[in-house]
């Protein structure tokens, strides 16, 4: 596994992965350092850094590099469902559970959402409370708000799909 770091408007982004895909993207307090010229950066990690920079610059709305997150089958099913939430929109935890076919699984869906290892790319920040509130975000609510404003979704959060 290789980790590369770069500065973003939300802090230092850490991208971890190998030749099969990116397994983790998060915000860290570590200062970014340049990879040594002879440290090979796997292609998926390089593409992720390139695409995330474009996202932060407002030039990209979706990602297409290979991902390979570790998780349970249920967590991965939630993360796949998150990939279906379009840029610039929000969805409630309840609506996400309903989309997955079991509104009673709302707590399990919320827990899997919170364990998402691929910050921004698997857009867990687009999931909000049924009342439109910004609830729970591992990177901090201020980052969630920034991301939703960046995507133009925060002002429209009261128009989210509840069903």
MODA-V815626 format. One record per backbone hydrogen bond with DSSP energy under -0.5 kcal/mol. CO is the residue of the C=O (numbers start at 1). NH is the residue of the N-H. If there is no record, write none. Layout:
{{CO	NH} {CO	NH}}
This chain:
{{2	17} {4	15} {6	13} {8	11} {11	8} {12	28} {13	6} {14	26} {15	4} {16	23} {16	24} {17	2} {18	21} {21	18} {22	68} {24	16} {25	119} {26	14} {28	12} {36	39} {38	40} {40	42} {42	45} {42	46} {43	47} {44	48} {45	49} {46	50} {47	51} {48	52} {49	53} {50	54} {51	55} {52	56} {53	57} {54	59} {54	60} {55	58} {66	22} {72	76} {73	77} {74	78} {75	79} {76	80} {77	81} {78	82} {79	83} {81	84} {82	85} {84	86} {86	89} {90	161} {91	128} {92	96} {93	97} {94	98} {95	99} {96	100} {97	102} {98	101} {102	105} {103	106} {105	109} {106	110} {107	111} {108	112} {109	113} {110	114} {111	115} {112	115} {113	116} {117	25} {117	119} {118	122} {119	121} {121	123} {122	124} {123	126} {124	127} {126	91} {126	128} {128	93} {129	132} {133	129} {133	135} {137	140} {140	143} {140	144} {141	145} {142	146} {143	147} {144	148} {145	149} {146	150} {147	151} {148	153} {148	154} {149	152} {154	157} {156	159} {157	160} {160	162} {161	92}}
